[in-house]
Amino acid sequence: MDVAAWIVSAVLAALYLMAGFTKVAKPKQDLLTQPRLGWVADFSPGQVKAIGAAEIAGALGLVVPWLTGVATILTPVAAVGLALLQVGAAIVHGRRGEWATVPINLVLCALAVFVAAVRYGQV
C-alpha cells in the first residue's frame, strides 16, 4: 500500500502543482481562454489565486511531510483538503452545467481520499 500511496501522491502533487501555479501566475483574463477554466468567470481574481495557492499547498503537503518524516500528520490532512477542494469543484461545475468535468473531480477526490486513508493509518 505504501508504494501505491507514493505513486498516487506523486501524480496528484504534479497535477495540483501545475494547476495551482497556472492559477497563481496567470491573470484571470488569460485563464478564461483556457479549456475547462470557464468557471474562473464566476470568481474574483483573488479567489482564483487563493484556489491556486490551496492547490500548491495541498500538493506540497501530500509529499513533503511524508518524505521528510516531519509532521507526517499533515499529509493526510492535505489529502483531505484536496478531496474537499474537488467536492467544491464538482459542485461548481455541476451548477454551470459542465457535467463532463464532474467525473474528473470525483476521480481526483477518490484518489485524495485513498492517500488520506492510507497515510492516516500509517501515522
N, C-alpha and C positions, 0 to 999 in steps of 0.2 A: 504493500500500500504506500510505503514511503516513496518509492520510485514513481508511482503513478501520481502522487500528490506533487512531487517535484516537477514532473512533466506538465501537469495541468497548471501549476503555479507559474511556471516559466512562460507558458503560452499566454495565459491570462495577463501576466505582467507585461509582456511585449505588446499585446493588443491595447491594454489600458495606457501604457506609456505613450504609444503612438497617438491614440485618440486624445489623451489628455494634453499632450504637447501641441497638438493641432489646435485644440480649443483655446489654449492659453496663448499661443504665439500668433495666431492669425486674427485679424479684425473680424467682427461679426459679418460684415458685408462679404468678405471672402468665403466665409463658411456657408453662407446662403447659396453659393453657386455650386457647392459640392453635393453629389448624390447622397441621399439618406440623411442630410442635415437640414432639411426644411423646417424641422422643429425649432431651429435656432430663432426663427422669426417670432416665436411666441415668448421668448425670454430676453431679458435685458443683456447688454454686453457683460455686465458684472456677473450676472447669474451664469452665463455661458462659461466665463473664466473660472468661476467657483466650481462648476461641474468638472471642468478640465483639471483643476487643482485637486479635487477629490479623487479623480481617476489616477492622477500621478501618485498621490499619497497612498492610495489603495494598492497600486502596482508595487510600490516600494515596500509597503507593509506585507505583501504576500511573500516576499523573498528575503529582504534584508534581516529581519529579526531571526528567522529560522536559520539563515546562512551563518550569522554571527553568533548565534546562541544567546543573544542579549534580548531580554524582554520578549521571549517567544510567544507569550500570550497575545502579542499584537498581530501575529499572523492570522489566527482565526478571527480576530476582531476585524482586521482589514478585509478578510474574505466575506464576512457577514455584511460589512459596509458596502462592498461592491455588489453583493446579492441584492441588497435593498436599493442600490442605485439602479439596478436593472429592473426591479419591480416598478420603480418610478418611471423609468424609460418606457417600459411596456404600457403603462397607463397613458403616458403622453402620446405614444404612437397610436394606441387604440382610440383615444379621443380625436386624434387627427385623421382617423380612417386609414392609417398606414399599416394595415394588417400584415403585409408581407414581412415587416421588420419585427413584429412581436415574437415569432418563433426564435429569432436570433437572440433577443433579450432573454427569453426563457432558457435557452441553452447556456448562455453566459451565466445566468443566475444559478442554474443547476450545477455548473462547474465550480462556481464560487462556494456554493453550499457544500459540495464534495470536499473542497480544500478545507473549509471551516471544520467540518465533521472530523476529518482525518487528523488535522493538526490539533484540534481541541483534545482529541483522545490521546495525543502524544505529549501534551504539555505536562 
